[in-house]
């Protein structure tokens, strides 16, 4: 299969459709769930789909282990390319690598200002024209409202799409039926798209619920789910 | 086992001018009392600094020998030389892996300098526990407390003062030991006599505060000490244990101070080496099992196990060729049989020696963890010697191919002789360094892993071998490859009186699919019915092999190519080995262009480390060099940027990086892969090659 066809058939088209054409630049999207549901996989799949479509991605991680992140991408790429028998997979992989930078902050409690200034440095001085920024494991639930507002401003100023994968930090967090923790609600007005992930035992799938889309707060399940075995988004 | 736990293998590393030579000499003096103290600076006070090599020659001591054995309070200490040039990996890796601990020497005036940062970073990378010694406290402007703070701020070390100075600059008298809470003075003309006194009244307050700080920091490494503090039952022994534990776990760095020149503070430093730095059993060392896909195996410092030994340094001394070894597992006796796991050669251990400051001692046996030297062993630096039952290697057997070459010309006959000696030595020491004489230009070419790598060797030729050479511009080792299958059918015919030549070969060439163990060249014989007699098949193979040595685009080797012969013809009289070789070679030249050849260039994995404030400059510099940023990691004030950059764009990068970052960043690089050169660049390269050939033919 050629890359164009692969993109057209991607389950991510259905994902975008649920969001009326995607998140869009200048907006903040959030994936939330309990630990271990597959947010990172989901985030990497979103990023890989963008890379397939020639977009530039910065993946921000706070884990201290860059290798780990790079392996996620490798694995997601391998699965997609094998499922679809992608032609020239090795060549395409090398090409898309050039469009992805992993930015890692190993220091604990690094400030939002520091993260944003490093991102801006990479985009401006490194001439890296990022289309989207994926924040993997950012502690959004303990960030202040001011922090989130700064990220929103950054997304608008630099015309980038921003995705977060968020796990609650505190152990006493309450989750609603869609897998959304109550601690995220204080920023609801700053978030453009909020998606909750929750494992459904009878279906053996992770259900993705679009909790908030723009101004609409009317939770409804998306057409796509996350396969807990492959950790990929599927229709 | 009692012996091995007493042993210490340490390195002394320092910024130039922070007094490493003087300190080393004092350590030799106090530990062996073998000679009077000599000063590095001339007596006339003008201060012409002698380098340590000259110093050695004059004194007949071996400070700069790869390892010197001394003894302090019944503890054998091997002082291992750390290379002054820390810029390329193999040498650094070797010397750092032999150390179990190190003394980081700092100048009390200049503090943490750029080279200290580099050295410390390498020690972090190899997880070497260390003690800091703040030297030159007798100098004007000395401020050890500030230097300790720099260790925290600039190096991110958990530096903990174990002493405070008594007086500073020209009034330096001694130090206060914060553990025993005693003042120590160094009496006698050479500071040999230690006098313990009460802490001077004016320092008592400060000493008490600093002791509290020290205890707070140290107790974080030990629950036992923490509890003792709560119960007010702190003992000196508990403190020593806690510091030792923290130092070995790399959680803290004890800070001592003094002045080597004024003979102050050296004995407590030696005590600390024994007290806090690990013995060989406290360090985990691993080897790679060659029989098991180079899986890592943990070595045990147990002398009853089969021996595993690393030859870390070769030295051509006054005594002949010495191979310095470290025994990681098992022990070594004269007459033992060992196998060199690289060359697969077995040998018997002949003369075994230990190097002291002024003499060499023949020994019969060397124990586990020890450092010794072997005479007359045929080997290269970095070779592993094992008991014949094992097939381990201390370093990966994978030797990357050189990516850069440089032509060098000696300026006169004497330099030419010396250069030959130097090259012979370097190629033995470093498997990534190659040399050969180019048959076309008749010039000596050296090859290695990077510009800096070769620069260091050229510099060493000058300095150590007095070989003056003129160098050309470095050249990248490109490769050529084909991108599609193409068929050939070539007849070689020659009739020039006497016996003629006749051979016809037909078949195709095609690229070998990329993969992890893809071959560089493959020959496939698909001849049926003996149209080419079997005795000439190897001739065809040989012809192709000769052809791929030099592609026609840039004159570099053609790689990843399969040559298949499936048809041909011969003549009963005129066919010969030579005729088929020529036919294959000509067939290749004829078909090559139709197989759409491309140029491949080495792409390096570049890792730049420096302060975060220069991150933008680092990003920019990579971007300008056709580089791809793979990742960037920030940890407090330091950042690491990993990227892939074509080697041809990396020339002069060290200079550029230095000026972009005020000398505060450094980079390492290694070969990542060979990639296709973009069309615009390959056109330029080809034009330059054609131009060069035209010039050569015009000559």
Interface residues (C-beta under 8 A of the other chain):
Chain A: X64 X66 X69 X70 X90 X94 X97 X98 X101 X102 X103 X104 X105 X106 X107 X110 X114 X118 X121 X122 X124 X125 X126 X127 X128
Chain B: X514 X612 X615 X616 X617 X619 X620 X622 X623 X628 X629 X630 X631 X632 X633 X634 X635 X636 X642 X675
